[in-house]
């Protein structure tokens, strides 16, 4: 109601002022007093029932009609253009970014003294941890069962291994910072770091603090957190884990690497402090309007438990926040409206400001550089508009990226255009790009030929301006999807039935050499296309794995001994034995890709022109152009040697920029003749 009154009052007062002025002017016209000659018309129609009376009546009824339709509507129901240029602009650093995504629990165990215990895991699935439970050794054969695993009361292997912990922490990230820098990446996307009992951290226990087991003193951090008034930021202190993360931000920044955090403002964990207050105080809790409560608990009747709406099919481990959706019966994204509770929004904004400017001194260099926003499509857009204004009031060049993914599982992906108009996000996680790229370069469902690829790329980019396309995070794999090589090895639709629990024939072992060739050409495309390329930790050293949780195997390091992978998901099935070790050849190739991207701004800012799409030969080519700088990228997706004439936009000499033995080519009549091996690609740059 507080939003409605100012809007209504301003409209009414402004409109009445115009109406009064019009009435005074009309009286002057009738009396011929002080009215400019050109505005006075000496005609019988100017009388009592004349044209002026009719104009007045029309104006009055129009005023009433507009007032009813527009003037007193809720603010969130008005979609107005964003006229704040500083807020709507996309940060240039995000366009130039080469992303490296880190899932801390599975990245590196740098400090075994802070490893999780069953006490730290209370509130996550499974509810009961066996007495024999232990941290899983880092080099454990993934599908092999630990001695304690089968005593967990759960239906499947995948459910049971939610109790696995490997002990990854922020010290492990700090220890491997120079390794990360050596890859050539320029930005880090951390999966959730907030305090949480689970391995994935999307079920927050507390938003304001880094997970207690990611820092050096879990017990001490828990005491600090418990001593605070959770909705009062003036009482918040810095835990040891918080301070270690601030050190990591500083160290990454000193290496020229940006950092963003991952938050879910859609739901928390069931052990979140506000929900605990509702358990204790019921309807009297001042946080009762934060969640969608279906039934309040009753301490005098133990069977009457607190019930609430949960995320993803009423998951009790992830209670969702209450939202005001406009119209209220709208069930299809995107949603207008906002998060229901003003106090909840304030808490979210307080946490956001804490990490953007941790010392509250206006020096944004001490804080994170933006946020990846989980399941963003499930939150009304009015909130995101407000959120962007809050973020940019603290750090104008902060990057906001939304997880905008599914419209209708598993076929339809969400068109993100409405989110990319300057008032919400700078970019999305570009799963749409990956589906199209995989369809052509991997010949996986939905399969595309060369012209089909061009058509689909044009379709998914239609209506999105260049600024936002350049800032897209082009994801080839993530914590929520199969590893790139495994995704290409299995030709079913991406994400659909993409693990052995859903498809017993899904291949879980190391992909073959043919798949490696497909992987290479897709990576060349990823690093030469519009949008910022992303690397999911472990891709650069050849890790494989099916969909979540198999894509979350512990990172492979050269100083850790790994068991061979022998076990299968189905213990009765045989599988090839795979040696687990770093692929240093692939790592070197990733470095070349990163250097190529960094050394050639045309790959970031240049226009893209498709110059060849031959379905019969399965050949594709496109140009990147920036002023007079030109790079030509050509792919042979067929199984045959191809001799092709490829158009270029400028006459001159071209040289390879990705090959160990660079070749030179000269255009004739703005065409270059090339011979490409099967499943190969070439990147040529025009000499200046």
C-alpha positions in Angstrom: 0.0 0.0 0.0 2.9 2.4 0.7 4.0 2.1 -2.9 0.5 2.8 -4.2 -0.3 6.0 -2.3 2.6 8.2 -3.5 2.0 7.1 -7.1 -1.7 7.8 -6.9 -1.2 11.1 -5.1 1.3 12.5 -7.6 -1.0 11.5 -10.5 -4.1 13.0 -8.9 -2.4 16.3 -7.9 -0.8 16.8 -11.3 -4.0 16.0 -13.2 -6.1 18.3 -11.0 -3.7 21.1 -11.5 -4.1 20.8 -15.3 -7.9 20.6 -15.0 -8.1 23.7 -12.8 -5.8 25.7 -15.1 -8.1 24.6 -18.0 -11.2 25.7 -16.2 -9.7 29.2 -15.4 -8.6 29.6 -19.0 -12.1 28.7 -20.2 -13.7 31.3 -18.0 -11.4 33.9 -19.3 -12.2 32.9 -22.9 -15.9 33.3 -22.1 -15.4 36.8 -20.6 -12.8 37.8 -23.2 -10.4 38.7 -20.3 -6.6 38.7 -20.8 -6.7 36.0 -23.4 -4.4 36.1 -26.4 -6.2 37.0 -29.6 -5.3 33.7 -31.3 -6.8 31.7 -28.4 -10.1 33.6 -28.5 -12.8 32.5 -31.0 -15.8 34.7 -31.4 -18.4 32.1 -32.3 -21.8 31.0 -31.0 -20.3 27.6 -30.2 -18.2 29.2 -27.4 -21.4 29.5 -25.4 -22.6 27.5 -22.4 -23.2 24.4 -24.3 -20.5 25.1 -26.9 -17.3 23.4 -27.8 -15.4 24.4 -24.7 -17.9 22.7 -22.5 -17.6 19.6 -24.6 -13.8 19.7 -24.5 -14.0 20.1 -20.7 -16.3 17.1 -20.4 -14.1 15.0 -22.7 -11.0 15.9 -20.6 -12.9 15.1 -17.3 -14.0 11.6 -18.4 -10.5 10.9 -19.9 -8.9 12.0 -16.7 -11.2 9.6 -14.7 -10.6 6.7 -17.1 -6.8 7.1 -17.0 -6.9 7.5 -13.2 -8.7 4.2 -12.8 -6.5 2.3 -15.2 -3.0 3.7 -14.4 -2.8 6.3 -11.7 -3.4 4.1 -8.7 -1.9 0.8 -9.8 0.9 -0.8 -7.8 4.4 0.4 -8.8 5.6 -3.1 -9.6 2.9 -3.5 -12.2 4.3 -0.6 -14.3 7.1 -1.6 -16.6 8.9 1.6 -17.2 12.1 2.1 -19.3 15.3 2.4 -17.3 16.6 5.9 -17.8 19.6 5.5 -15.5 22.5 5.1 -17.9 25.0 4.2 -15.2 22.7 1.5 -14.0 21.8 0.1 -17.4 25.3 -0.1 -18.8 27.2 -3.4 -18.9 30.6 -3.4 -17.3 33.4 -3.7 -19.9 35.4 -6.0 -17.8 32.6 -8.6 -17.9 32.7 -8.6 -21.7 36.5 -9.2 -21.6 36.2 -11.9 -18.9 37.4 -15.5 -19.2 35.5 -17.2 -16.4 36.7 -20.0 -14.1 34.0 -21.5 -12.0 35.0 -22.9 -8.5 33.0 -25.3 -6.4 34.9 -25.0 -3.2 33.9 -28.2 -1.4 35.4 -30.2 -4.4 38.2 -27.9 -5.4 41.0 -28.5 -2.9 41.4 -29.5 0.8 44.0 -27.0 2.0 43.2 -27.4 5.7 42.1 -30.8 7.0 41.6 -29.4 10.5 38.4 -27.6 9.4 36.8 -30.7 7.7 33.0 -31.0 8.2 31.6 -33.1 11.0 28.1 -34.6 11.3 27.2 -31.7 13.6 28.1 -29.2 10.8 25.8 -31.2 8.4 22.6 -31.0 10.5 19.8 -29.6 8.4 20.9 -31.1 5.1 20.0 -34.4 3.5 20.2 -37.1 4.8 18.9 -36.3 8.3 20.8 -39.1 10.0 24.6 -39.6 9.5 26.0 -43.0 10.3 28.3 -43.3 13.3 31.0 -44.7 11.1 30.9 -41.8 8.7 34.2 -40.2 7.7 35.5 -37.7 5.2 35.8 -39.4 1.8 39.5 -39.6 0.7 40.1 -37.1 -2.2 41.3 -39.9 -4.6 38.4 -42.2 -3.9 37.0 -44.2 -6.9 33.8 -42.2 -7.5 31.2 -45.0 -7.8 32.8 -47.2 -5.1 30.9 -47.4 -1.9 32.5 -46.2 1.3 32.1 -48.7 4.3 29.5 -46.4 5.8 27.5 -45.5 2.7 25.0 -48.3 2.5 23.9 -47.8 6.1 22.3 -44.5 5.0 18.5 -44.8 4.6 18.0 -43.6 1.1 16.8 -45.2 -2.1 19.7 -44.7 -4.5 23.4 -44.2 -4.7 23.0 -40.6 -5.8 20.8 -39.9 -2.7 23.3 -41.6 -0.4 26.4 -39.7 -1.6 24.8 -36.4 -0.6 26.4 -37.3 2.7 29.9 -37.3 1.2 32.3 -34.6 2.1 35.8 -34.2 0.8 36.8 -31.2 2.8 37.5 -28.6 0.1 38.0 -25.1 1.6 39.1 -21.6 0.9 42.7 -22.4 2.0 42.7 -24.8 -0.9 41.7 -22.0 -3.2 44.4 -19.7 -1.8 47.0 -22.5 -2.2 46.1 -22.9 -5.9 45.7 -19.2 -6.8 48.9 -19.2 -9.0 47.6 -22.3 -10.8 44.4 -20.5 -11.6 46.3 -17.4 -12.8 48.5 -19.6 -15.0 45.5 -20.8 -16.9 45.0 -17.3 -18.3 41.5 -16.7 -16.8 40.4 -13.2 -15.7 37.4 -13.8 -13.5 36.2 -16.2 -10.8 32.6 -17.4 -10.3 32.3 -19.0 -6.9 29.4 -21.4 -6.3 27.7 -20.5 -3.0 30.0 -19.7 -0.1 27.3 -18.8 2.5 27.1 -20.8 5.7 25.2 -24.0 5.0 25.0 -27.6 6.1 25.1 -29.1 2.6 27.9 -29.8 0.1 26.4 -27.4 -2.5 25.5 -24.5 -0.2 22.3 -23.5 -1.9 20.5 -24.2 1.4 21.8 -21.3 3.4 21.9 -21.4 7.1 23.1 -17.8 7.2 23.5 -15.4 4.2 25.9 -12.9 5.9 28.8 -15.3 6.6 31.1 -17.6 4.7 30.6 -21.3 5.4 32.2 -22.2 8.7 34.0 -25.3 7.3 35.6 -23.2 4.5 37.6 -21.2 7.1 40.2 -22.2 9.8 37.9 -22.1 12.9 34.5 -23.7 12.4 33.6 -23.9 16.1 34.7 -20.3 16.8 32.8 -19.1 13.7 29.6 -20.8 14.9 29.9 -19.0 18.2 30.4 -15.6 16.5 27.4 -16.2 14.2 25.2 -17.3 17.1 26.1 -14.1 19.1 24.7 -11.7 16.4 21.2 -10.3 15.9 20.8 -11.8 12.4 18.7 -9.1 10.9 20.8 -6.2 12.3 23.9 -5.6 10.3 25.4 -3.4 12.9 25.9 -6.5 15.1 27.5 -8.6 12.4 31.2 -9.5 13.0 33.8 -11.0 10.7 34.4 -14.7 11.2 37.7 -16.4 10.4 36.1 -17.8 7.2 34.9 -14.3 6.3 38.3 -12.8 6.7 39.9 -15.6 4.7 37.5 -14.9 1.9 38.3 -11.2 2.0 42.0 -12.1 1.7 41.2 -14.3 -1.3 39.4 -11.3 -3.0 42.4 -9.2 -2.4 44.8 -11.8 -3.7 42.7 -12.4 -6.9 42.4 -8.6 -7.4 46.2 -8.2 -7.1 46.5 -10.7 -10.0 44.0 -8.9 -12.2 41.2 -11.4 -11.6 37.6 -10.4 -10.7 35.4 -12.3 -8.3 31.7 -12.9 -8.1 29.6 -14.7 -5.6 26.6 -17.0 -6.1 23.4 -16.4 -4.0 19.9 -17.8 -4.0 17.5 -15.1 -3.0 14.6 -17.5 -3.8 15.0 -20.0 -1.0 17.1 -20.9 2.1 17.9 -24.1 3.9 15.5 -25.5 6.5 18.0 -24.5 9.3 18.0 -20.8 8.3 17.8 -18.6 11.3 14.6 -16.9 10.3 12.8 -20.2 9.8 14.1 -21.3 13.2 12.5 -18.2 14.7 9.2 -19.2 13.1 9.5 -22.6 14.6 9.9 -21.1 18.0 7.4 -18.2 17.8 4.9 -19.4 15.2 2.6 -16.7 13.8 4.1 -14.1 16.2 7.5 -14.4 14.6 8.4 -11.1 12.8 9.7 -13.3 10.0 6.4 -15.2 9.4 5.8 -13.2 6.2 9.1 -14.3 4.7 8.0 -17.8 3.8 4.9 -19.5 2.5 3.8 -21.2 5.7 1.2 -23.9 5.2 0.9 -25.0 8.8 2.5 -23.5 12.0 4.0 -25.9 14.4 2.7 -26.5 17.9 5.2 -27.3 20.7 2.4 -28.9 22.8 1.5 -31.2 19.9 4.8 -32.8 18.5 2.9 -34.3 15.5 1.9 -30.8 14.4 5.1 -29.8 12.6 5.9 -26.5 10.8 5.0 -27.0 7.1 6.0 -24.7 4.3 6.4 -24.5 0.5 9.7 -25.9 -0.7 11.7 -25.4 -3.9 11.7 -27.9 -6.8 8.6 -30.0 -5.9 8.3 -29.0 -2.2 11.8 -30.0 -1.2 11.6 -29.6 2.6 15.4 -28.8 2.7 14.8 -25.6 0.6 11.9 -23.5 1.8 11.0 -20.7 -0.7 10.3 -17.1 0.0 6.9 -15.6 -0.4 6.4 -13.4 -3.5 3.7 -11.1 -4.7 3.2 -12.0 -8.4 1.2 -9.7 -10.7 -1.3 -11.0 -11.7 -1.5 -13.4 -8.8 -2.7 -16.3 -11.0 0.3 -16.1 -13.4 2.1 -19.4 -13.4 4.4 -18.8 -16.4 7.7 -17.0 -16.2 8.6 -14.2 -16.4 6.8 -12.7 -13.4 6.0 -9.1 -12.6 5.8 -8.3 -8.9 8.2 -8.4 -6.1 9.3 -10.3 -3.0 6.6 -10.0 -0.4 8.4 -9.0 2.7 10.1 -5.6 3.0 12.2 -6.7 5.9 13.4 -9.7 3.9 14.4 -7.4 1.1 16.2 -5.2 3.5 18.1 -8.2 4.8 19.1 -9.3 1.3 20.2 -5.8 0.4 22.3 -5.6 3.7 24.1 -8.9 2.8 24.7 -7.7 -0.7 26.2 -4.4 0.4 28.3 -6.3 3.0 30.2 -8.2 0.2 30.4 -5.3 -2.3 31.9 -2.9 0.2 33.0 -4.9 3.3 34.6 -2.1 5.2 31.8 0.4 4.3 34.4 3.0 3.2 33.2 3.4 -0.4 36.2 1.5 -1.7 34.7 -1.2 -3.8 38.1 -2.7 -4.6 37.9 -4.6 -1.3 34.7 -6.4 -2.2 33.3 -8.7 -4.8 32.7 -7.6 -8.3 29.1 -8.9 -8.7 26.7 -11.8 -8.2 25.4 -14.8 -10.0 21.8 -15.1 -9.1 20.3 -18.6 -8.7 17.0 -19.6 -10.2 16.4 -16.0 -11.1 13.4 -16.6 -13.3 11.4 -17.7 -10.3 11.7 -14.3 -8.6 9.5 -11.4 -9.8 11.2 -8.9 -12.0 10.2 -5.9 -9.8 12.7 -7.3 -7.2 15.5 -7.6 -9.7 15.0 -4.0 -10.9 15.2 -2.9 -7.3 18.2 -5.1 -6.6 20.1 -3.7 -9.5 19.6 -0.2 -8.2 20.9 -1.2 -4.8 23.9 -3.0 -6.2 24.9 -0.1 -8.5 24.5 2.4 -5.7 27.4 0.7 -4.0 29.5 -0.5 -7.0 28.5 0.9 -10.4 30.6 -1.6 -12.4 29.3 -4.7 -10.6 28.2 -7.5 -12.8 24.8 -9.2 -12.4 24.2 -12.5 -14.1 21.0 -14.5 -13.8 20.4 -18.2 -14.0 17.7 -18.1 -16.6 17.3 -21.6 -18.0 14.2 -23.7 -18.4 10.8 -22.6 -19.6 9.4 -26.1 -20.2 11.5 -29.2 -19.3 13.3 -30.6 -21.2 12.7 -29.1 -24.6 12.1 -25.3 -24.2 14.8 -23.0 -22.9 13.8 -19.5 -21.6 14.2 -16.5 -23.9 16.0 -14.1 -21.6 15.4 -10.9 -23.6 13.1 -9.3 -21.0 15.8 -9.6 -18.4 18.5 -8.0 -20.6 17.0 -4.5 -21.2 19.3 -2.6 -18.9 17.2 -2.7 -15.7 17.8 -6.2 -14.4 20.8 -8.4 -15.5 23.9 -7.8 -17.5 23.8 -11.4 -18.8 22.6 -14.9 -18.2 24.3 -18.2 -18.0 24.0 -19.0 -21.7 22.8 -22.6 -21.8 20.9 -21.7 -24.9 24.2 -21.1 -26.8 25.6 -24.4 -25.6 22.5 -26.4 -26.8 23.0 -25.0 -30.3 26.7 -25.4 -30.3 26.5 -29.0 -29.1 23.9 -29.7 -31.7 26.3 -28.8 -34.5 29.8 -29.5 -33.2 28.8 -32.6 -31.3 26.0 -33.7 -33.6 24.0 -34.4 -30.4 20.2 -33.9 -29.9 18.8 -31.7 -31.2 21.1 -32.3 -34.2 21.9 -29.3 -36.5 23.5 -29.0 -39.9 25.5 -25.9 -40.8 22.7 -23.7 -41.9 20.5 -25.0 -39.0 23.3 -23.8 -36.6 23.3 -20.3 -38.2 19.5 -20.1 -38.1 19.4 -21.1 -34.4 22.2 -18.7 -33.4 20.3 -15.9 -35.1 17.1 -17.0 -33.4 18.4 -17.1 -29.8 20.3 -13.8 -30.2 17.4 -11.9 -31.8 16.3 -8.8 -29.9 19.2 -8.9 -27.5 21.6 -5.9 -27.9 25.3 -6.3 -28.5 26.2 -5.0 -25.1 24.5 -7.9 -23.4 25.5 -10.5 -25.9 29.1 -9.6 -25.3 28.7 -10.1 -21.6 26.9 -13.5 -21.7 28.6 -16.3 -19.8 28.9 -19.0 -22.4 28.9 -22.1 -20.4 30.1 -25.4 -21.8 29.5 -27.3 -18.5 28.7 -26.4 -14.9 27.9 -27.9 -11.5 24.4 -28.5 -12.9 25.2 -30.3 -16.1 27.4 -33.1 -17.5 31.1 -32.5 -18.1 31.7 -31.2 -21.6 33.5 -34.4 -22.9 30.8 -36.6 -21.3 28.0 -34.5 -22.8 29.6 -34.9 -26.3 30.3 -38.6 -25.7 26.5 -39.2 -25.2 24.4 -37.9 -28.0 21.1 -37.6 -26.1 19.6 -34.1 -25.4 21.7 -32.1 -23.0 20.6 -32.5 -19.4 17.8 -34.9 -20.3 18.4 -38.4 -19.0 22.1 -37.5 -18.7 23.2 -39.9 -16.0 23.0 -43.6 -15.4 20.1 -43.5 -12.9 18.0 -42.1 -15.7 19.5 -44.0 -18.6 21.3 -47.3 -17.8 23.2 -47.0 -21.2 24.6 -43.6 -20.5 28.4 -43.8 -20.8 30.2 -42.8 -17.6 33.7 -43.8 -18.5 36.5 -41.7 -20.1 35.4 -40.3 -23.5 37.2 -41.5 -26.6 39.5 -39.8 -29.1 36.7 -38.9 -31.5 34.9 -37.1 -28.7 38.1 -35.2 -27.9 38.2 -33.8 -31.5 34.6 -32.7 -31.1 35.5 -31.1 -27.8 38.4 -29.2 -29.4 36.4 -27.7 -32.2 33.6 -26.7 -29.8 36.1 -25.0 -27.5 37.6 -23.1 -30.5 34.1 -21.9 -31.2 33.4 -21.0 -27.6 36.6 -18.8 -27.4 36.0 -17.1 -30.8 32.3 -16.4 -30.4 30.4 -13.4 -29.0 30.2 -13.7 -25.2 32.5 -14.5 -22.4 33.8 -18.1 -22.3 33.5 -20.1 -19.0 35.6 -23.0 -17.7 34.1 -25.3 -15.0 36.9 -26.3 -12.7 38.5 -29.5 -13.9 37.6 -29.1 -17.6 41.0 -27.8 -18.3 42.7 -31.0 -17.1 40.3 -33.5 -18.8 37.8 -34.5 -16.1 34.7 -36.4 -17.2 31.4 -37.1 -15.5 27.6 -37.3 -16.1 25.1 -34.9 -14.8 24.9 -33.8 -11.1 26.3 -35.2 -8.9 28.8 -36.9 -11.2 30.0 -33.5 -12.6 31.0 -32.6 -9.0 33.8 -35.1 -8.6 36.8 -33.7 -6.6 39.3 -31.8 -8.7 42.2 -33.8 -10.1 45.6 -32.6 -8.8 49.0 -33.9 -9.8 50.2 -34.2 -6.1 47.3 -36.6 -5.1 47.1 -40.3 -5.8 43.8 -41.3 -7.3 42.3 -44.8 -7.4 41.5 -46.1 -10.9 37.9 -45.7 -11.8 36.6 -49.3 -11.9 33.3 -49.2 -10.1 30.1 -48.5 -12.1 26.8 -46.9 -11.0 25.2 -50.3 -11.3 27.4 -52.6 -9.4 26.4 -55.5 -11.5 27.7 -53.8 -14.7 31.2 -53.9 -16.1 32.9 -50.8 -17.3 36.4 -50.0 -18.7 39.0 -49.2 -16.1 40.1 -45.5 -16.3 43.3 -44.0 -14.9 42.6 -40.7 -13.2 45.2 -38.0 -13.8 45.6 -34.5 -15.2 45.6 -34.1 -19.0 48.4 -31.6 -19.4 48.0 -31.4 -23.2 44.5 -30.3 -22.8 45.5 -27.8 -20.1 48.0 -26.3 -22.5 45.4 -26.0 -25.2 43.1 -24.1 -22.8 45.9 -21.7 -22.0 46.4 -21.0 -25.8 42.7 -20.3 -26.1 42.8 -17.9 -23.2 45.8 -16.1 -24.6 44.2 -15.9 -28.0 41.1 -14.3 -26.6 43.1 -11.8 -24.4 45.4 -10.7 -27.1 42.7 -10.1 -29.7 40.0 -7.6 -28.7 38.2 -8.3 -31.9 37.1 -11.6 -30.3 35.4 -9.6 -27.6 34.1 -6.5 -29.3 34.0 -7.4 -33.0 31.0 -8.0 -35.1 30.3 -11.5 -36.3 29.5 -12.4 -39.9 28.7 -15.9 -41.0 30.6 -16.3 -44.3 30.0 -20.0 -45.1 27.5 -22.7 -44.1 27.7 -25.8 -46.3 25.4 -28.6 -45.3 26.7 -31.1 -47.8 30.3 -30.7 -46.7 29.4 -29.9 -43.1 31.6 -26.8 -43.2 31.0 -23.6 -41.2 32.9 -20.3 -41.2 32.5 -16.9 -39.6 34.4 -13.6 -39.4 35.0 -11.4 -36.4 35.5 -7.7 -37.5 36.5 -4.7 -35.4 37.5 -1.7 -37.5 40.1 -3.1 -39.9 41.0 -6.1 -37.6 39.7 -9.4 -39.0 39.8 -12.9 -37.7 38.4 -15.8 -39.7 37.3 -19.1 -38.0 36.6 -22.2 -40.1 35.3 -25.6 -39.0 35.2 -28.9 -40.8 32.5 -30.9 -38.9 32.6 -33.8 -41.4 34.6 -37.1 -41.3 36.3 -36.3 -44.6 39.2 -34.1 -45.7 37.7 -30.9 -47.2 39.1 -28.4 -49.7 37.1 -25.2 -49.5 37.1 -21.6 -50.7 36.2 -19.4 -47.8 35.2 -15.7 -48.3 37.0 -13.0 -46.3 36.0 -9.3 -45.9 39.4 -7.8 -46.7 42.1 -8.6 -49.2 45.5 -9.5 -47.8 47.7 -12.0 -45.9 46.3 -14.1 -43.1 48.2 -16.2 -40.5 47.2 -18.9 -38.1 47.1 -17.8 -34.4 46.2 -21.1 -32.6 48.6 -23.6 -34.2 52.0 -24.7 -32.9 53.3 -24.3 -36.5 51.5 -21.2 -37.8 50.8 -21.2 -41.5 50.3 -18.2 -43.8 47.5 -17.7 -46.4 46.8 -15.1 -49.0 43.4 -14.1 -50.2 42.6 -13.9 -53.9 39.5 -12.0 -54.9 38.6 -12.0 -51.2 38.7 -15.8 -50.9 41.1 -18.2 -49.2 41.6 -21.8 -50.2 41.9 -24.2 -47.2 42.3 -27.9 -46.8 40.9 -29.0 -43.4 41.3 -32.4 -41.8 38.1 -34.2 -40.5 36.8 -32.7 -37.3 39.1 -29.8 -37.2 39.2 -26.0 -37.2 41.5 -23.2 -38.1 41.7 -19.6 -36.8 43.3 -17.0 -39.2 44.1 -13.4 -38.5 44.7 -10.8 -41.1 48.1 -9.3 -41.0 48.2 -5.6 -40.5 
